[in-house]
Amino acid sequence: MFWEKFRAKLPSSEECFLKMLFSSSLGYTYLAFRQAAFLYEETHPHFDDLCSEVASATTMHPEFAVLIRAVEKASHAGAVVVTCGIRQVWEKILEREGLAKSVKVIGGGRLADGYVVDPQIKAAVVSRLQRHHNLYVWAFGDSLMDLPMLEMADQAIVVVGEEQFRSQSMSAALLKAIEKDNLQARQALIPATSTPRIDLNKLPLVDITSQAFTNSVARRRGLRVYHATTTNASKLLMTPTRDASIAGPSLRAAHHRVGWYLAVELLTDVLGVEEYPIAHVQNRTTDGHRLFDEENTVVVALMRGGEPMAFGVNEAFPRAMFCHAGCPEDLNSDKLVGKKTVLLVDSVINSGKTIVDFVQQVRKLDATMRIVVVAGVVQANAVSDVMKPLASDMDLSLVTLRLSENKFTGRGDTDTGNRLFNTTQLA
């Protein structure tokens, strides 16, 4: 658009200089973008006015404006525009949208602007944020010049516009990046009436306007641990689970009580509650409370030791879906479709390896899913050595009745699963 407006001011300039440049043997290399900076210098003294005209003629997609404003409200998150185009144009657009103070722009332009941005620089910005600042990076891009950045990011979103405005060279390169370079990405249709760019099995759809997506982008990363180790309630609830004389139905009932307690005492603080109308005994309507988004929550019993405790959690949250999982592959897209929160429930977490496998399976199916691990007892080493590193690039919560320094792992007649179901003689 910049060069179209430039040609309008100088009718003798019949061809788009940038199109000629990037279709030459230089392609989208650093040398090509540096040469573009020289070309922009040639537009002086019209450069500033042209930037203003381009910005005025450019409409920011409302989907991104809403998303950026949501990120603005999160003190731990931020937005950056990285463009191979003209920095000044983006600054003017953001100023018009009221976003200039919260969104920084890294872009090129004239030589006087100080630096050149090419596709590899975009990727380097992502890498710098990840490695130097220890940040989790979401990248959004729609063209060939965005591919290195998308491949580097923790979460990659390919923006797919209307067919007549799409980058023609992107599809083949994108398919190669997915099939050969293992790019894990999703596609966002903007506007929503656009047709998908490639096979949805290879590039799944994501709705960036959904609250779940917004929450996922703005969410803190890292492990949050909630436990009741030192409380009197924990001491009472834990006693029958540690009593060697209690097994079978009585032990299952004890685990059920632990699950219910963790649900109402801790999980409600982690996930929040919501109001809903109920019929009062005095023949009027009043406010009741339930788990926030309870109907979009899945309680997963990690078999077999997690089942009794999971039933206790489900009793507290009766609108939540309940399912069993003996291995990570038991959790599939059919079970999680439309859900927003997964509660992985186990009786004891020793090394943490099993939980890692389940968390990774859920993440593979839906990267925006909120995951909370619920357990009766968790070995402290599993938290520091396994779960904290696992949560470095995601939001993960752990809710447990007790953190234990005891490294003992039950086997045979001391295995929790065997005690719960009276199968110690089979060990």
Backbone torsions as a table, in degrees:
resi	resn	phi	psi	omega
1	MET	NA	-36.3	-179.8
2	PHE	-56.8	-48.5	-175.3
3	TRP	-75.0	-26.8	173.8
4	GLU	-62.7	-43.4	-180.0
5	LYS	-71.1	-32.3	177.6
6	PHE	-66.0	-42.4	179.2
7	ARG	-65.8	-30.0	177.5
8	ALA	-65.8	-33.3	178.5
9	LYS	-78.1	-33.5	-179.0
10	LEU	-124.2	83.5	-173.7
11	PRO	-55.6	-20.4	-179.6
12	SER	-71.0	-18.9	179.4
13	SER	-84.2	95.7	-170.1
14	GLU	-86.2	-27.5	-175.3
15	GLU	-110.6	154.0	176.0
16	CYS	-79.0	115.3	-175.8
17	PHE	-61.1	-41.2	-177.8
18	LEU	-65.0	-39.6	179.1
19	LYS	-61.9	-41.8	177.3
20	MET	-63.1	-41.5	-176.6
21	LEU	-65.5	-51.3	-173.9
22	PHE	-77.2	-16.1	174.7
23	SER	-89.3	-1.5	177.4
24	SER	-80.9	-175.1	-179.4
25	SER	-66.5	-16.3	179.2
26	LEU	-71.4	-29.2	-179.2
27	GLY	59.1	-143.1	-179.5
28	TYR	-100.1	49.5	-179.4
29	THR	-91.4	169.9	177.0
30	TYR	-59.1	-40.7	-179.5
31	LEU	-60.7	-38.4	179.7
32	ALA	-65.6	-43.6	-179.2
33	PHE	-70.0	-32.2	176.0
34	ARG	-67.6	-38.7	176.9
35	GLN	-64.7	-34.4	177.3
36	ALA	-61.9	-36.3	178.2
37	ALA	-62.1	-38.0	176.3
38	PHE	-64.6	-39.2	179.9
39	LEU	-64.0	-39.5	178.7
40	TYR	-64.8	-32.4	176.9
41	GLU	-61.6	-31.8	-177.8
42	GLU	-70.2	-13.8	-178.9
43	THR	-85.0	-4.7	176.9
44	HIS	-61.3	135.7	11.5
45	PRO	-98.2	19.4	-175.7
46	HIS	-90.7	-6.0	-168.4
47	PHE	-56.9	-51.9	-176.6
48	ASP	-61.7	-43.3	179.7
49	ASP	-65.1	-39.2	179.2
50	LEU	-64.8	-40.1	177.5
51	CYS	-61.3	-41.4	179.2
52	SER	-65.0	-41.0	179.6
53	GLU	-65.2	-42.2	179.8
54	VAL	-64.9	-43.5	179.9
55	ALA	-62.5	-40.6	-179.7
56	SER	-66.1	-31.2	-178.1
57	ALA	-88.2	-2.3	-177.4
58	THR	-103.3	127.7	177.9
59	THR	-102.6	126.0	177.2
60	MET	-77.5	132.9	179.0
61	HIS	-58.9	126.1	-178.9
62	PRO	-59.7	-28.4	178.9
63	GLU	-59.9	-40.0	-179.7
64	PHE	-77.6	-34.4	177.5
65	ALA	-61.2	-42.9	179.2
66	VAL	-65.3	-43.7	-179.4
67	LEU	-62.6	-43.8	-179.8
68	ILE	-64.5	-38.7	178.7
69	ARG	-66.3	-32.5	175.8
70	ALA	-68.0	-39.5	178.0
71	VAL	-66.5	-35.1	178.2
72	GLU	-54.0	-36.9	-175.1
73	LYS	-75.9	-14.8	-178.9
74	ALA	-93.9	115.3	-175.5
75	SER	-65.4	-21.5	-176.0
76	HIS	-96.5	0.5	-176.1
77	ALA	-124.8	161.3	179.7
78	GLY	-157.1	166.3	-179.2
79	ALA	-124.1	140.6	177.9
80	VAL	-133.6	133.9	172.4
81	VAL	-96.7	121.8	176.5
82	VAL	-115.6	115.6	-173.8
83	THR	-129.4	141.1	172.2
84	CYS	-79.7	-7.8	179.6
85	GLY	-88.5	-147.4	-171.9
86	ILE	-93.7	120.5	-178.9
87	ARG	-59.0	-42.0	-174.4
88	GLN	-62.6	-34.0	178.4
89	VAL	-63.1	-47.0	-179.7
90	TRP	-65.5	-37.3	178.5
91	GLU	-62.2	-39.4	179.1
92	LYS	-69.1	-38.6	177.9
93	ILE	-63.2	-46.2	-179.0
94	LEU	-66.0	-36.3	177.3
95	GLU	-63.8	-41.8	178.5
96	ARG	-63.2	-35.2	-178.7
97	GLU	-83.7	-2.4	-179.0
98	GLY	76.0	24.6	-176.2
99	LEU	-115.4	4.5	-173.2
100	ALA	-62.5	-32.1	-177.1
101	LYS	-75.4	-26.0	-174.8
102	SER	-103.6	-17.1	-177.3
103	VAL	-115.8	122.8	177.3
104	LYS	-92.7	151.7	-178.9
105	VAL	-119.9	128.3	172.3
106	ILE	-113.4	113.1	-176.5
107	GLY	-160.2	170.3	-178.5
108	GLY	-96.3	-145.9	-176.3
109	GLY	142.8	-127.4	178.8
110	ARG	-82.6	168.7	175.0
111	LEU	-58.6	-34.5	-178.3
112	ALA	-64.3	-18.9	-179.4
113	ASP	-78.1	-8.6	165.3
114	GLY	101.7	-27.7	-179.1
115	TYR	-156.7	167.2	-179.1
116	VAL	-114.9	138.3	177.3
117	VAL	-115.3	120.5	174.8
118	ASP	-120.1	179.2	-177.7
119	PRO	-56.9	-35.9	-179.7
120	GLN	-72.2	-30.5	175.7
121	ILE	-66.9	-38.8	175.9
122	LYS	-57.1	-46.0	178.9
123	ALA	-64.8	-36.7	-179.6
124	ALA	-66.4	-34.3	176.8
125	VAL	-63.0	-44.3	178.1
126	VAL	-61.2	-46.4	-179.6
127	SER	-61.0	-40.6	178.8
128	ARG	-62.3	-43.8	179.3
129	LEU	-63.3	-38.1	-178.1
130	GLN	-73.0	-50.3	-169.3
131	ARG	-86.2	-38.9	-177.0
132	HIS	-86.9	-37.9	-176.8
133	HIS	-104.5	-1.2	177.0
134	ASN	56.6	44.1	-177.7
135	LEU	-105.3	152.7	175.3
136	TYR	-94.8	123.8	-168.6
137	VAL	-114.6	126.8	169.7
138	TRP	-99.8	130.9	178.9
139	ALA	-120.2	137.8	178.9
140	PHE	-122.3	128.2	-179.9
141	GLY	-154.3	158.9	-176.5
142	ASP	-130.8	1.0	-174.2
143	SER	-135.4	173.2	178.8
144	LEU	-56.4	-33.6	-178.7
145	MET	-70.2	-13.3	-179.8
146	ASP	-94.8	-11.0	-173.7
147	LEU	-58.4	-47.4	178.8
148	PRO	-58.4	-37.6	177.9
149	MET	-66.4	-43.2	179.7
150	LEU	-63.8	-39.2	179.9
151	GLU	-67.6	-29.8	-177.7
152	MET	-82.3	-27.9	-172.0
153	ALA	-70.0	158.3	174.8
154	ASP	-71.3	-37.1	176.4
155	GLN	-132.0	126.6	-177.2
156	ALA	-115.0	126.6	178.4
157	ILE	-120.0	117.5	176.9
158	VAL	-88.9	118.2	-179.3
159	VAL	-84.4	122.1	-176.3
160	VAL	-113.5	112.3	-179.9
161	GLY	-95.5	-167.4	178.8
162	GLU	-66.3	145.5	-169.9
163	GLU	-56.0	-38.7	-175.8
164	GLN	-69.6	-15.2	-179.0
165	PHE	-109.0	3.3	-175.7
166	ARG	-79.0	155.2	171.5
167	SER	-67.9	120.8	-176.3
168	GLN	-71.3	-25.5	-176.9
169	SER	-88.7	-4.1	-172.0
170	MET	-75.3	-41.0	-170.7
171	SER	-58.7	-50.1	-178.2
172	ALA	-64.1	-43.2	179.8
173	ALA	-66.2	-37.5	179.2
174	LEU	-65.9	-43.6	178.9
175	LEU	-61.8	-41.5	177.9
176	LYS	-63.4	-41.8	-179.9
177	ALA	-63.1	-35.5	179.9
178	ILE	-73.6	-46.5	-173.7
179	GLU	-80.9	-35.7	-175.1
180	LYS	-102.5	-36.1	-174.8
181	ASP	-103.7	4.3	174.6
182	ASN	62.9	35.3	174.4
183	LEU	-66.3	127.1	175.0
184	GLN	-104.7	108.5	-175.3
185	ALA	-142.6	168.7	173.9
186	ARG	-131.9	160.9	-179.6
187	GLN	-115.2	137.2	177.7
188	ALA	-112.0	123.6	-179.3
189	LEU	-87.3	115.7	-178.7
190	ILE	-135.7	108.9	2.6
191	PRO	-72.5	171.3	-174.7
192	ALA	-64.1	-17.5	-179.8
193	THR	-81.8	-5.4	179.2
194	SER	-65.8	153.7	176.7
195	THR	-90.3	146.5	-179.9
196	PRO	-58.6	150.6	-177.4
197	ARG	-76.9	-49.0	179.1
198	ILE	-137.1	179.1	-176.6
199	ASP	-46.8	129.5	-178.1
200	LEU	-66.4	-22.1	176.4
201	ASN	-70.3	-28.1	179.7
202	LYS	-94.2	-28.4	-179.6
203	LEU	-138.3	83.9	-174.8
204	PRO	-61.6	154.3	177.4
205	LEU	-78.3	149.8	171.8
206	VAL	-141.2	140.2	178.8
207	ASP	-99.1	103.1	-176.3
208	ILE	-75.8	-5.3	176.8
209	THR	-91.3	-7.9	-177.9
210	SER	-73.4	151.0	178.8
211	GLN	-64.8	-34.9	179.6
212	ALA	-62.1	-41.3	179.4
213	PHE	-67.6	-46.0	178.9
214	THR	-58.0	-44.3	179.0
215	ASN	-61.7	-38.8	-178.6
216	SER	-66.6	-41.2	179.5
217	VAL	-66.4	-42.3	-174.8
218	ALA	-85.9	-4.2	-173.8
219	ARG	-73.6	146.2	173.2
220	ARG	-67.3	147.6	173.5
221	ARG	-103.2	152.3	179.0
222	GLY	121.7	168.0	-178.1
223	LEU	-91.4	130.5	173.5
224	ARG	-114.3	126.3	-174.7
225	VAL	-111.1	128.7	177.0
226	TYR	-123.6	123.5	-179.1
227	HIS	-145.7	164.0	-178.1
228	ALA	-123.1	31.5	-170.6
229	THR	-50.8	-45.7	-171.8
230	THR	-94.6	2.7	-176.6
231	THR	-80.7	154.4	176.6
232	ASN	-65.5	-34.7	177.7
233	ALA	-60.6	-42.0	178.5
234	SER	-62.2	-41.7	-179.5
235	LYS	-61.6	-41.9	179.6
236	LEU	-68.5	-45.1	-177.4
237	LEU	-68.7	-32.7	-176.1
238	MET	-78.7	-26.2	-174.3
239	THR	-53.7	-53.3	-179.4
240	PRO	-65.8	-24.4	179.7
241	THR	-75.4	-19.9	-180.0
242	ARG	-100.8	-8.9	-177.1
243	ASP	-77.2	115.4	-176.8
244	ALA	-63.5	-19.4	-178.4
245	SER	-83.5	-6.9	-177.6
246	ILE	-106.7	126.9	179.9
247	ALA	-152.2	177.5	176.2
248	GLY	62.3	-140.3	-175.5
249	PRO	-55.6	-38.3	-179.4
250	SER	-66.1	-39.1	178.9
251	LEU	-70.8	-38.4	177.2
252	ARG	-62.4	-38.6	177.6
253	ALA	-64.2	-38.3	178.4
254	ALA	-64.5	-42.0	178.0
255	HIS	-66.5	-36.8	176.7
256	HIS	-59.1	-44.3	179.7
257	ARG	-64.5	-38.9	177.4
258	VAL	-61.4	-45.2	179.5
259	GLY	-60.1	-44.6	179.5
260	TRP	-63.4	-42.5	-179.4
261	TYR	-63.4	-47.2	180.0
262	LEU	-61.2	-35.2	-179.8
263	ALA	-65.4	-51.3	-173.9
264	VAL	-79.9	-27.9	-175.2
265	GLU	-90.8	-39.7	-174.0
266	LEU	-113.6	-45.4	-177.0
267	LEU	-62.6	-32.5	178.0
268	THR	-66.1	-28.9	175.3
269	ASP	-75.6	-36.0	-179.0
270	VAL	-69.7	-46.1	-172.7
271	LEU	-100.4	-18.6	-179.5
272	GLY	85.2	168.1	177.6
273	VAL	-125.7	163.5	178.1
274	GLU	-133.3	152.9	178.2
275	GLU	-85.6	151.1	171.2
276	TYR	-153.7	151.8	-175.0
277	PRO	-74.7	137.6	174.9
278	ILE	-132.8	158.7	178.3
279	ALA	-82.7	119.9	179.4
280	HIS	-79.3	152.4	179.9
281	VAL	-64.1	-19.3	178.9
282	GLN	-90.0	24.1	174.1
283	ASN	62.7	43.7	174.9
284	ARG	-145.5	171.9	178.6
285	THR	-96.2	137.4	177.0
286	THR	-137.5	178.8	-177.9
287	ASP	-91.0	128.6	169.2
288	GLY	-107.7	172.1	-179.6
289	HIS	-134.2	146.9	176.2
290	ARG	-147.2	171.6	178.0
291	LEU	-58.7	137.8	178.5
292	PHE	-59.6	128.4	178.5
293	ASP	56.9	38.4	-174.2
294	GLU	-57.6	-40.2	-176.6
295	GLU	-68.9	-14.7	177.4
296	ASN	-104.6	22.2	179.7
297	THR	-109.7	141.8	177.7
298	VAL	-117.5	125.8	173.5
299	VAL	-96.3	116.4	-177.5
300	VAL	-108.1	117.4	176.3
301	ALA	-87.0	114.9	177.0
302	LEU	-78.6	114.6	-170.4
303	MET	-79.8	144.8	-1.1
304	ARG	-105.3	-12.5	-174.2
305	GLY	-64.8	-22.3	-176.6
306	GLY	-86.8	-9.5	-172.7
307	GLU	-61.7	-51.5	-178.1
308	PRO	-58.7	-41.4	179.5
309	MET	-67.8	-37.6	178.8
310	ALA	-64.1	-36.6	175.9
311	PHE	-62.7	-36.5	176.9
312	GLY	-65.1	-41.4	176.8
313	VAL	-62.7	-44.1	-178.4
314	ASN	-66.2	-31.3	176.3
315	GLU	-63.0	-38.8	178.8
316	ALA	-71.4	-30.8	-178.4
317	PHE	-121.1	72.9	-171.0
318	PRO	-67.1	-19.4	179.7
319	ARG	-84.1	-9.7	-179.9
320	ALA	-75.0	149.4	174.9
321	MET	-74.4	146.3	178.8
322	PHE	-121.7	134.8	175.2
323	CYS	-148.5	157.6	178.1
324	HIS	-100.0	149.4	175.8
325	ALA	-145.5	114.2	177.3
326	GLY	-88.3	-21.4	177.6
327	CYS	-149.9	161.9	-177.3
328	PRO	-55.7	-35.4	-177.4
329	GLU	-66.5	-16.2	175.7
330	ASP	-66.9	-20.4	175.2
331	LEU	-89.9	112.7	-179.6
332	ASN	-126.1	175.7	-175.5
333	SER	-63.3	-28.7	178.8
334	ASP	-63.7	-38.0	-178.0
335	LYS	-76.4	-27.0	-174.8
336	LEU	-103.9	-3.7	-176.0
337	VAL	-59.5	130.2	178.7
338	GLY	79.3	-4.2	-178.6
339	LYS	-90.1	156.3	-176.8
340	LYS	-120.4	-22.5	-177.8
341	THR	-134.8	135.4	176.7
342	VAL	-118.7	128.0	174.8
343	LEU	-106.5	110.3	179.1
344	LEU	-92.6	112.2	-171.0
345	VAL	-111.2	124.9	175.3
346	ASP	-138.1	156.8	-177.9
347	SER	-75.9	-44.8	-176.3
348	VAL	-136.8	137.6	172.6
349	ILE	-115.4	114.4	-179.4
350	ASN	-94.4	-84.6	-179.7
351	SER	-78.3	-28.0	-177.9
352	GLY	93.6	-5.4	-176.3
353	LYS	-61.5	-42.5	-179.4
354	THR	-60.7	-43.6	179.8
355	ILE	-62.8	-40.5	178.6
356	VAL	-56.3	-46.3	-178.5
357	ASP	-62.2	-41.1	179.6
358	PHE	-69.0	-42.3	179.3
359	VAL	-61.4	-44.4	-179.6
360	GLN	-64.7	-34.4	177.2
361	GLN	-65.6	-43.9	178.4
362	VAL	-63.0	-43.2	179.9
363	ARG	-62.0	-37.4	179.6
364	LYS	-65.0	-36.4	-179.3
365	LEU	-76.9	-37.2	-177.7
366	ASP	-157.9	105.1	-176.3
367	ALA	-69.7	-15.0	-179.2
368	THR	-92.4	-5.7	-176.3
369	MET	-66.0	134.8	174.5
370	ARG	-83.7	132.6	-175.4
371	ILE	-121.1	129.8	173.9
372	VAL	-126.4	125.5	176.1
373	VAL	-92.6	129.2	-178.5
374	VAL	-120.5	128.7	-178.4
375	ALA	-149.4	157.0	176.3
376	GLY	-75.5	-49.1	-179.6
377	VAL	-134.1	137.7	177.3
378	VAL	-130.0	128.0	175.0
379	GLN	-67.8	134.9	-176.0
380	ALA	-58.2	-36.4	-179.6
381	ASN	-64.1	-31.9	178.5
382	ALA	-65.0	-32.3	178.6
383	VAL	-70.8	-51.5	-174.4
384	SER	-75.3	-37.5	-172.7
385	ASP	-92.3	-25.4	-173.3
386	VAL	-119.8	-53.9	-171.0
387	MET	-74.4	-37.5	178.0
388	LYS	-64.6	-47.2	175.3
389	PRO	-60.5	-37.7	178.9
390	LEU	-60.4	-37.7	-175.1
391	ALA	-86.8	6.3	-176.5
392	SER	-64.5	-24.4	-179.1
393	ASP	-119.6	21.1	-179.9
394	MET	-155.1	169.5	174.2
395	ASP	-94.8	116.8	-177.6
396	LEU	-138.2	131.7	178.6
397	SER	-116.8	145.9	176.7
398	LEU	-122.3	124.6	176.7
399	VAL	-118.0	122.6	-178.2
400	THR	-144.5	151.9	176.5
401	LEU	-71.8	-37.0	-173.8
402	ARG	-149.9	135.3	168.2
403	LEU	-94.5	133.4	-174.4
404	SER	-123.3	137.6	174.4
405	GLU	-87.0	-9.8	-179.6
406	ASN	-71.6	122.4	-176.5
407	LYS	-92.1	8.8	-178.7
408	PHE	-66.8	133.6	176.4
409	THR	-113.8	120.4	-177.1
410	GLY	-66.8	137.3	176.7
411	ARG	-141.2	152.3	177.7
412	GLY	62.5	-123.0	-176.7
413	ASP	-77.2	-4.4	174.5
414	THR	-103.5	-1.7	177.9
415	ASP	-68.0	132.2	-176.2
416	THR	-59.7	-42.9	179.4
417	GLY	-60.9	-42.1	178.3
418	ASN	-64.7	-40.2	179.7
419	ARG	-67.8	-38.2	-178.8
420	LEU	-64.2	-34.0	-172.8
421	PHE	-118.2	17.0	176.1
422	ASN	54.3	44.9	179.5
423	THR	-116.3	23.9	-178.6
424	THR	-61.3	-28.7	-178.3
425	GLN	-71.2	-14.6	179.4
426	LEU	-90.3	-8.4	-175.3
427	ALA	-72.6	NA	NA
